[in-house]
Amino acid sequence: MKKTFSALAALVMILSLVLACGPTPEPQVVEKIVTQEVEKEVKVVETVEVEKEVTVIQTVEVEKEVVKEVEKQVEKDLVIYNSYQSDPEPREADAALVSMFEEENPNIDVVHSTVAHEDFKQAIRAYLTASTPPDVMTWFAGNRARFFIDKGLIMDISDVWASEGWNDSYPAGFRALSTVDGKQYFLPTSWYWWAIYYRTDIFDQYGLTPPETWDEFLQVCETLKQNGVTPITIGTKYRWTAAAWFDYLNMRVNGPEFHINLMLGKERYDDPRVLTVFTDYWAPLIENGYFIDDPAAYSWSEAIPFMLNGEAAMYLMGDFLRDSYPDEDEANLDFFRFPIIDAAVPVGEDAPTDGFFIAANAQHEEAAKKFLAFLGSVEAQQYYADNLGRLPTNLDVDTSGFTPTQQKGLELIQGADYVAQFYDRDTTPEMADEGMNGFMQFWDNPDEIGEILTYLQSVAEEVFVEE
C-alpha cells in the first residue's frame, strides 16, 4: 500500500509540474467562450435600455406638448348663420361666400346651416324667438322684414351701414327698404326680376312672337293649345306662385298704386275692381285650360319639366328659374314682360329684394357684424352677380360684364313706373297667408270668388286694425 500511495503522489506532482510549465489548448477555449458571453450580455442590455428610453418615453412627452400648443392657437370666434339658399346653384354660391369670409377672417368660424326654402319660412319665427337664435339669417326685404323689426326681433345695424359707407353706395330705394324710424335693420344684397319665360324654339315652330298686349297673349295661348301644347306651366304646391298672377293682373288692370294700397289695407278686397281681376282675366285662363292640370301637385321647380319636355311653353317666374334650368337647354329659354292690359295704367313690376339681418338676441354680435359687412361688400355682391346672375344693390359693383340676360332684366325693371316686392312681401304675413289660401280656393272653384273676396276683406279689417 505505501508503495502504491507513494507512486500515485509522485505521479500527481509530475502532472502538476507539467500543467504549470506547459500551455494547453483547453484554457484558450474557456477564455473565448467567456469573452463571447460577456459581449452578448453587454450588447443586449445596452440596446434594450436605449430603445425603451428614446422611443417610448421621449416621443410621448414631445407629442403631448405639441397637442397642447396647437389647442391654444385655434381658439376662434363664431358666427351662427342660417340660410334658405337650398337650390343647388345658390347653395354653392352661399358656401363660397362663407369660405371667402373665413379666408379673410381666420379668427372667425362660420357655422353654416342650409334649410329648405319653404321649411325656413315656417321656422323663422321659432329661430327668432329662441333664447339663443342664429346670429345671421337670410330673409326678404319689405314687409316680411318689417314684421319682425316691429316685434323687436331684428337688430339695429345702423352702425354697420355707417362704417361701411352704404348710405352712399346703396340707392335710396334700397335704403328705404332697410330703414324703420330712421334706423337700418336690414341689408339688401341682391334682387331679381319677374317675367314670363318661354321656349323660343316652340314659339318659332308655330310662328309666334312674344306678346306685348293681353289680346296678343291670349292669341298665343290659344295657338299653343290648338297645337297640343299647354300654354302655361305652374306649380302651386307652395302658394306663392299663384300670388304672382294676382300681383301682375291687379297691377295691369288697376295700377300699381291701387295694388300697393290694397297690400297695406288702404283699399278693399271686396272692391268691384278686385273682382274684375278674377272674373275677367284670371278665371278665363283657368277655364280655357291654359294652365297645366293639377298644378297643386307640383312645387315651382317640379313644374319646370313640363317646359323641358315641350308639354308647356311658358312660365311666369322670377329669374331664379334659370338656377334650376339645365344649362344645355338655356339656349332655347328667353323671357318677355307681362303683357299690358290697359295702356293708360302705369306699369308695375315685381322685383323682390333679398338680403340678411342679425337677430336681436344674437350670441356673437361683433363677429356677426363683421360677417354682415362682408356680405354687403362689393366683393361679395360681385361674386353673386357674376356667378348667379343676381342684380346687385351696391352701386360700386362692376356691371360692365353683365350678360345679355342680365342687361335685359335690368332694362325691364328700369322701364317700370313702379317696382313692387311681391304679394307675400308687400302685405303682412297674416294677410298674405289668408290671401294665398283664397287664391288657391279660387283656382279650384272660380265661381266662388265673390264669397272669397268678402272673407278676405273681413280678415283685412282685423289685421290692419291691429296694425
C-alpha positions in Angstrom: 0.0 0.0 0.0 2.6 2.5 0.9 4.5 1.8 -2.3 1.3 2.3 -4.3 0.4 5.6 -2.5 4.0 6.9 -3.0 3.7 6.1 -6.7 0.4 8.0 -7.0 1.7 11.0 -5.2 4.7 11.1 -7.4 2.5 11.0 -10.5 0.4 13.9 -9.3 3.4 16.0 -8.6 4.7 15.3 -12.1 1.4 16.3 -13.7 1.2 19.4 -11.6 4.6 20.5 -12.8 3.7 19.7 -16.4 0.4 21.7 -16.2 2.2 24.7 -14.7 5.0 24.8 -17.1 3.4 23.8 -20.4 0.3 25.7 -22.0 -2.5 23.6 -23.3 -5.4 24.3 -25.7 -8.2 23.9 -23.1 -7.7 27.2 -21.3 -7.8 29.1 -24.6 -11.2 27.6 -25.4 -12.6 28.6 -22.0 -11.4 32.2 -22.4 -13.0 32.5 -25.8 -16.4 31.3 -24.5 -16.3 33.6 -21.5 -15.5 36.6 -23.8 -18.3 35.8 -26.1 -20.8 35.5 -23.4 -19.8 38.8 -21.8 -20.1 40.6 -25.2 -23.6 39.3 -25.8 -24.8 40.4 -22.4 -23.5 43.9 -22.8 -25.0 44.3 -26.3 -28.5 43.1 -25.3 -28.7 45.2 -22.2 -27.4 48.4 -23.9 -29.7 48.1 -26.9 -32.9 47.4 -25.0 -32.3 50.2 -22.5 -31.6 52.8 -25.1 -34.6 51.9 -27.3 -37.0 52.0 -24.5 -35.9 55.3 -23.3 -35.9 57.0 -26.7 -39.0 55.7 -28.5 -41.4 55.3 -25.6 -40.5 58.0 -23.0 -39.1 60.8 -25.1 -41.6 60.6 -28.1 -44.7 60.6 -25.9 -43.6 63.5 -23.9 -43.0 65.6 -27.1 -46.3 64.7 -28.7 -48.3 65.8 -25.6 -46.6 69.2 -25.5 -47.3 69.8 -29.3 -51.0 69.0 -29.0 -51.4 71.4 -26.1 -49.7 74.1 -28.1 -52.0 73.7 -31.1 -55.1 73.8 -29.0 -54.1 77.1 -27.6 -53.6 78.6 -31.2 -57.0 77.5 -32.7 -59.4 79.3 -30.4 -61.8 81.3 -32.7 -64.9 83.5 -32.6 -68.1 82.0 -34.0 -70.9 83.2 -36.2 -74.1 81.0 -36.5 -75.5 81.5 -40.0 -78.8 80.0 -41.2 -79.7 80.3 -44.9 -82.6 79.3 -47.1 -80.4 79.1 -50.2 -81.2 75.5 -50.7 -81.4 75.2 -54.5 -78.1 73.7 -55.9 -76.5 76.8 -57.6 -77.5 79.3 -54.8 -76.3 76.9 -52.2 -73.0 76.5 -53.8 -72.6 80.3 -54.1 -73.6 80.7 -50.5 -71.0 78.3 -49.3 -68.4 80.0 -51.5 -69.1 83.4 -49.8 -68.7 81.7 -46.4 -65.3 80.3 -47.4 -64.2 83.7 -48.8 -65.1 85.4 -45.5 -63.3 82.7 -43.4 -60.2 83.1 -45.5 -60.1 86.8 -44.9 -61.0 86.4 -41.2 -59.1 83.3 -40.0 -60.0 84.1 -36.4 -63.8 83.5 -37.1 -65.6 80.3 -37.9 -69.0 80.4 -39.6 -71.3 77.6 -38.6 -73.3 77.5 -41.8 -76.7 75.7 -41.9 -78.8 75.5 -45.0 -82.6 74.9 -44.6 -85.0 74.1 -47.4 -86.6 77.3 -48.6 -90.2 76.6 -47.6 -89.2 75.0 -44.3 -87.1 78.1 -43.5 -90.1 80.4 -44.0 -92.0 78.2 -41.5 -89.2 78.0 -39.0 -88.0 81.6 -38.8 -90.4 82.7 -36.1 -89.1 79.9 -33.9 -85.5 80.9 -34.7 -86.0 84.5 -33.7 -87.9 83.8 -30.5 -85.4 81.2 -29.2 -83.2 82.2 -26.3 -80.2 81.5 -28.5 -81.1 82.3 -32.1 -78.8 82.1 -35.1 -76.7 85.2 -35.4 -77.2 86.0 -39.1 -80.1 84.9 -41.4 -81.2 85.3 -44.9 -84.6 86.9 -45.4 -86.7 89.2 -47.6 -86.9 93.0 -47.7 -90.2 94.9 -47.3 -93.0 93.9 -45.0 -91.6 90.4 -44.4 -88.6 92.0 -42.6 -90.7 94.9 -41.1 -93.0 92.3 -39.3 -90.0 91.1 -37.2 -88.5 94.5 -36.9 -91.7 95.9 -35.3 -91.6 93.0 -32.8 -88.0 93.8 -31.7 -86.6 90.6 -33.1 -84.1 92.1 -35.6 -81.0 94.1 -34.5 -80.4 97.7 -35.4 -77.4 97.7 -37.7 -77.2 101.4 -38.4 -73.6 101.4 -37.1 -72.6 98.9 -39.8 -74.3 100.9 -42.5 -72.4 104.0 -41.4 -69.0 102.3 -41.0 -69.2 100.5 -44.4 -70.4 103.6 -46.3 -73.6 102.0 -47.5 -75.6 105.2 -47.1 -73.6 106.5 -50.1 -73.1 103.3 -52.1 -76.7 102.0 -51.9 -79.5 103.6 -53.9 -82.2 105.5 -51.9 -84.8 102.8 -52.7 -82.8 100.1 -51.1 -82.0 102.3 -48.1 -85.7 102.8 -47.7 -86.4 99.1 -47.8 -83.9 98.7 -44.9 -85.0 101.6 -42.7 -87.6 101.9 -39.9 -87.9 105.2 -38.0 -84.5 106.4 -39.3 -82.6 103.3 -38.3 -81.3 100.5 -40.6 -82.2 96.9 -39.7 -81.8 95.0 -43.0 -79.0 94.5 -45.5 -80.4 94.1 -49.1 -77.8 92.4 -51.3 -79.4 91.2 -54.5 -82.6 91.4 -56.4 -84.2 89.8 -59.5 -87.0 90.4 -61.9 -90.1 88.5 -62.7 -91.3 87.9 -66.2 -92.9 85.3 -68.4 -90.2 82.8 -69.5 -90.9 80.9 -72.7 -89.4 78.3 -75.0 -88.1 80.2 -78.1 -88.0 77.0 -80.2 -91.7 76.2 -79.6 -92.6 79.8 -80.4 -90.6 79.6 -83.6 -92.2 76.3 -84.5 -95.7 77.8 -84.5 -94.7 81.3 -85.8 -95.3 83.1 -82.5 -93.6 86.2 -81.2 -93.5 87.4 -77.6 -96.9 89.2 -77.0 -96.9 92.8 -75.8 -100.6 93.1 -75.1 -103.2 91.0 -73.3 -105.1 90.2 -76.5 -101.8 89.1 -78.2 -101.1 86.9 -75.1 -104.5 85.2 -75.4 -103.9 84.5 -79.1 -100.5 82.9 -78.3 -102.2 80.7 -75.6 -104.9 79.6 -78.0 -102.5 78.8 -80.8 -100.4 76.7 -78.5 -103.4 74.9 -77.1 -104.7 74.1 -80.6 -101.3 72.5 -81.4 -101.4 70.3 -78.4 -99.0 72.4 -76.2 -100.3 73.6 -72.8 -99.6 77.3 -72.8 -98.5 77.8 -69.2 -96.9 75.6 -66.6 -97.1 76.4 -62.9 -96.6 74.5 -59.6 -98.8 75.8 -56.8 -98.0 73.3 -54.0 -96.4 76.3 -52.4 -99.0 79.0 -52.9 -96.8 82.0 -53.8 -96.6 81.1 -57.4 -100.3 81.7 -57.7 -99.9 85.1 -55.9 -97.6 86.2 -58.8 -100.6 86.0 -61.1 -102.6 88.2 -58.8 -99.8 90.7 -58.4 -99.4 91.2 -62.2 -103.1 91.1 -63.1 -104.0 93.5 -60.4 -101.2 95.9 -61.3 -102.0 95.7 -65.0 -105.8 96.2 -64.5 -105.9 98.6 -61.6 -102.4 100.1 -61.4 -99.5 99.6 -59.0 -100.7 102.4 -56.6 -104.0 100.6 -56.1 -102.3 97.3 -55.7 -99.9 98.6 -53.0 -102.7 100.3 -51.1 -104.6 97.0 -51.1 -101.5 95.4 -49.7 -101.4 98.0 -46.9 -105.1 97.7 -46.1 -106.0 101.1 -47.6 -108.1 99.5 -50.4 -110.8 96.8 -50.0 -110.6 93.2 -51.3 -114.4 93.3 -51.9 -113.9 96.3 -54.2 -115.5 95.6 -57.7 -112.2 96.5 -59.3 -110.6 93.5 -57.5 -113.4 91.2 -58.5 -112.8 92.2 -62.2 -109.2 90.9 -61.9 -110.5 87.4 -61.2 -113.7 87.2 -63.3 -112.5 88.9 -66.5 -108.8 88.0 -66.6 -107.7 85.1 -64.3 -110.7 82.9 -64.5 -110.7 82.6 -68.3 -107.1 81.4 -68.2 -108.1 78.6 -65.9 -111.4 77.7 -67.6 -109.9 77.7 -71.1 -107.3 75.1 -70.0 -104.3 77.4 -70.5 -102.6 76.0 -67.3 -101.3 72.5 -66.8 -103.6 70.1 -65.0 -103.5 69.7 -61.2 -100.8 72.4 -60.5 -101.2 71.9 -56.8 -99.4 68.5 -57.1 -96.2 70.3 -58.1 -93.7 72.6 -56.4 -92.5 75.5 -58.5 -89.4 73.6 -59.6 -91.3 70.4 -60.2 -93.3 72.2 -62.8 -90.2 73.0 -64.9 -90.0 69.6 -66.7 -93.3 70.5 -68.5 -91.3 73.2 -70.3 -88.3 71.0 -70.8 -90.2 68.2 -72.4 -92.2 70.5 -74.6 -95.6 69.9 -72.9 -95.8 73.5 -71.9 -94.3 76.7 -73.4 -94.4 79.5 -70.8 -93.9 80.1 -67.0 -94.5 83.3 -65.0 -91.5 83.1 -62.6 -88.6 85.0 -61.1 -85.2 84.9 -62.7 -84.1 82.3 -60.2 -85.8 79.9 -62.6 -82.6 79.8 -64.5 -80.8 78.4 -61.4 -82.8 75.2 -61.8 -83.0 75.1 -65.6 -80.4 72.8 -67.3 -77.5 74.7 -68.8 -77.8 72.7 -72.0 -81.4 73.9 -72.5 -81.0 77.6 -71.7 -80.3 78.4 -75.4 -84.0 78.0 -76.0 -85.1 80.0 -73.0 -86.0 83.7 -73.0 -88.5 86.0 -71.3 -90.8 88.9 -72.0 -92.6 91.5 -69.9 -96.0 90.6 -68.5 -98.4 91.8 -71.2 -100.0 95.2 -70.9 -103.8 95.1 -70.4 -104.6 98.9 -70.3 -102.0 101.2 -71.9 -103.3 104.1 -69.7 -102.3 102.3 -66.5 -98.7 102.8 -65.1 -96.5 99.8 -65.4 -95.7 97.9 -62.2 -93.2 95.1 -61.9 -92.2 92.7 -59.2 -88.5 92.8 -58.3 -88.1 91.0 -55.0 -85.0 92.0 -52.9 -83.2 89.5 -50.8 -80.7 90.1 -48.0 -79.6 89.4 -44.5 -80.2 90.6 -40.9 -78.8 90.0 -37.4 -81.1 88.6 -34.7 -81.7 91.0 -31.9 -80.5 88.4 -29.3 -77.5 87.3 -31.4 -74.9 85.5 -29.3 -71.9 86.7 -31.3 -72.8 90.3 -32.2 -69.3 91.6 -33.1 -68.4 88.6 -35.3 -71.9 88.7 -36.9 -71.4 92.4 -37.8 -68.1 91.6 -39.5 -69.8 88.8 -41.5 -72.7 91.2 -42.4 -70.2 93.8 -43.5 -68.6 91.3 -45.8 -71.9 90.2 -47.3 -72.7 93.8 -48.2 -69.3 94.4 -49.7 -68.5 94.9 -53.4 -66.5 91.7 -53.4 -69.4 89.5 -52.2 -72.0 91.2 -54.4 -69.7 91.0 -57.4 -69.4 87.3 -56.9 -73.2 86.8 -56.7 -73.8 88.9 -59.8 -71.1 87.1 -61.8 -72.0 83.6 -60.7 -75.8 83.6 -60.1 -76.8 86.5 -62.4 -78.4 88.4 -59.5 -78.5 92.1 -59.8 -76.6 93.9 -57.1 -77.8 96.6 -54.7 -74.3 98.1 -54.2 -73.7 100.8 -56.8 -70.0 100.2 -56.8 -70.3 96.7 -58.3 -69.0 96.5 -61.8 -71.9 95.8 -64.2 -69.8 96.0 -67.5 -69.6 92.3 -67.7 -73.3 91.6 -67.3 -74.7 89.0 -69.7 -77.4 90.0 -72.2 -79.9 88.3 -70.0 -78.9 90.4 -67.0 -78.9 93.6 -69.1 -82.4 92.7 -70.4 -83.7 92.1 -66.9 -82.2 95.4 -65.7 -83.9 97.3 -68.6 -87.2 95.6 -67.8 -87.2 97.0 -64.3 -85.7 100.4 -65.2 -88.7 100.7 -67.7 -91.3 100.3 -64.9 -93.2 103.1 -63.3 -93.3 101.3 -60.0 -91.4 98.4 -58.5 -93.1 96.2 -56.0 -91.6 93.4 -53.9 -94.1 90.5 -54.1 -97.6 89.7 -52.7 -96.3 88.0 -49.5 -93.6 90.6 -49.0 -95.8 93.7 -49.6 -98.5 92.8 -47.2 -98.4 91.4 -43.6 -97.7 87.7 -43.0 -101.2 87.1 -41.7 -102.9 88.8 -44.7 -100.6 87.1 -47.1 -101.4 83.7 -45.6 -105.1 84.2 -45.9 -104.9 85.8 -49.3 -102.9 82.9 -50.8 -105.4 80.5 -49.3 -108.1 82.4 -51.1 -106.2 82.3 -54.4 -106.0 78.5 -54.2 -109.6 78.2 -53.3 -110.5 80.4 -56.3 -108.3 78.2 -58.6 -110.4 75.1 -57.6 -113.7 77.0 -57.6 -113.6 80.1 -59.7 -117.4 80.7 -59.2 -116.9 81.3 -55.5 -114.7 84.3 -55.9 -117.3 86.7 -54.6 -117.5 84.9 -51.3 -113.8 84.5 -51.2 -113.2 88.2 -51.5 -115.8 89.1 -48.9 -114.0 86.8 -46.5 -110.6 88.3 -47.3 -111.9 91.8 -46.6 -113.1 90.6 -43.2 -109.6 89.3 -42.5 -108.0 92.6 -43.7 -110.2 94.6 -41.3 -109.0 92.6 -38.4 -105.3 92.5 -39.5 -105.0 96.2 -40.3 -107.0 97.4 -37.3 -104.3 95.7 -35.1 -101.6 97.4 -37.2 
